[in-house]
Amino acid sequence: MSIHRSRRPAATAAQAFLTSGLQKLSWLSDPPLEQRLAEWAAHPANPAVAKYLAFVSQHPALFSRLVALGELGLGALLIMGFLTPLAALLAFFMVVNFQFASSQLFSASYLRGQSGLVYLLTYPVLFFGRAGTALGVDGLIARGIRKAKPLE
């Protein structure tokens, strides 16, 4: 029972990423991020966000494709429990970038209720926790290495 409870955050986070990535498959051929970046750049929360958006806005097609592929790939890695700490760290970085660019990080509502903060903090838990070790590929590999070591 405790295995299933410890696996829920990873599975939920993975499902969110994978579902979002599947919805963005069209971004690979028709990148729409240019309009969204322009909307965010019209009302940046502070000068740092404005500078960040000025840089990212120069390459909307590249970043659209990176987002779609990143969400698909990281969602798949988290579901499989393979390279889980790395996938969680990269997922955290992706979520922070979106929340920073959209200025969500700087709103008071960010700290209340069902916000992006809860979603964001899931990934450090997966990174520092033992996600992927019970039911994932990471755990299978670790158990295989332990069995392969000769006893002295």
Secondary structure, 3 states (H helix, E strand, C coil): CHHHHHHHHHHHHHHHHHHHHHHCHHHHCCCCHHHHHHHHHHCCCCHHHHHHHHHHCCCHHHHHHHHHHHHHHHHHHHHHCCCHHHHHHHHHHHHHHHHHHCCHHHCHHHHCCCCHHHHHHHHHHHHHCCCCCCCCHHHHHHHHHHHHCCCC
